[in-house]
Amino acid sequence: MYRFEQAWLRSEDCREIVQRTWRIGGAITSNLNRVGGVLGEWGKMTFKEIPRRIVKKKKLDRLASKESKY
């Protein structure tokens, strides 16, 4: 299972992956599963810094909210 990330749309690679992976005349569910798998792996490799940045931002927000209480 994967989640489609809106940030992927900014990359020309995303479009190329979908075009290369989608099979004309193939069953829609098979195409979606195939494209989803390829995009999921590509997304992990290409955007691997995003989850780390989210965690870091959340930590900074927690620290800032603790400091504002004092």
C-alpha positions as CSV (number, residue, x, y, z in Angstrom):
1,M,0.0,0.0,0.0
2,Y,1.2,3.5,-0.7
3,R,0.0,7.1,-0.4
4,F,0.1,9.4,-3.3
5,E,1.9,12.5,-2.2
6,Q,0.9,15.8,-3.8
7,A,4.6,16.9,-3.8
8,W,5.2,14.1,-6.4
9,L,3.2,16.1,-9.0
10,R,6.0,18.8,-9.0
11,S,8.4,16.2,-10.4
12,E,8.4,15.4,-14.1
13,D,9.7,11.9,-13.1
14,C,6.2,11.2,-11.7
15,R,4.5,11.7,-15.0
16,E,7.1,9.6,-16.8
17,I,6.7,6.8,-14.3
18,V,3.0,6.7,-14.8
19,Q,3.2,6.8,-18.6
20,R,5.9,4.1,-18.7
21,T,4.2,1.8,-16.2
22,W,0.5,2.1,-17.3
23,R,-0.4,-0.5,-19.8
24,I,-3.0,0.5,-22.4
25,G,-5.8,-2.0,-22.6
26,G,-4.8,-3.5,-19.2
27,A,-7.3,-3.9,-16.3
28,I,-7.6,-0.7,-14.4
29,T,-7.0,-2.4,-11.0
30,S,-3.8,-4.1,-12.3
31,N,-2.6,-0.8,-13.7
32,L,-3.3,1.1,-10.5
33,N,-1.6,-1.6,-8.4
34,R,1.5,-1.6,-10.7
35,V,1.8,2.2,-10.9
36,G,1.2,2.5,-7.2
37,G,3.9,0.1,-6.4
38,V,6.4,1.8,-8.7
39,L,5.5,5.2,-7.5
40,G,5.7,4.1,-3.8
41,E,9.2,2.9,-4.2
42,W,10.2,5.9,-6.3
43,G,8.7,8.2,-3.7
44,K,10.6,6.5,-0.8
45,M,13.9,7.0,-2.7
46,T,13.3,10.5,-4.0
47,F,11.5,12.1,-1.1
48,K,13.1,10.3,1.8
49,E,14.0,13.5,3.6
50,I,10.3,14.7,3.9
51,P,9.4,12.4,6.9
52,R,12.5,13.5,8.7
53,R,11.7,17.1,8.1
54,I,8.2,16.6,9.4
55,V,9.5,15.0,12.6
56,K,12.0,17.8,13.1
57,K,9.3,20.5,12.5
58,K,7.0,18.8,15.1
59,K,9.8,18.7,17.7
60,L,10.6,22.4,17.1
61,D,6.9,23.3,17.4
62,R,6.7,21.4,20.7
63,L,9.8,23.2,22.0
64,A,8.4,26.6,20.9
65,S,5.1,25.9,22.6
66,K,6.8,24.9,25.9
67,E,9.0,28.1,25.8
68,S,6.0,30.3,25.2
69,K,4.4,29.0,28.4
70,Y,7.2,30.4,30.5
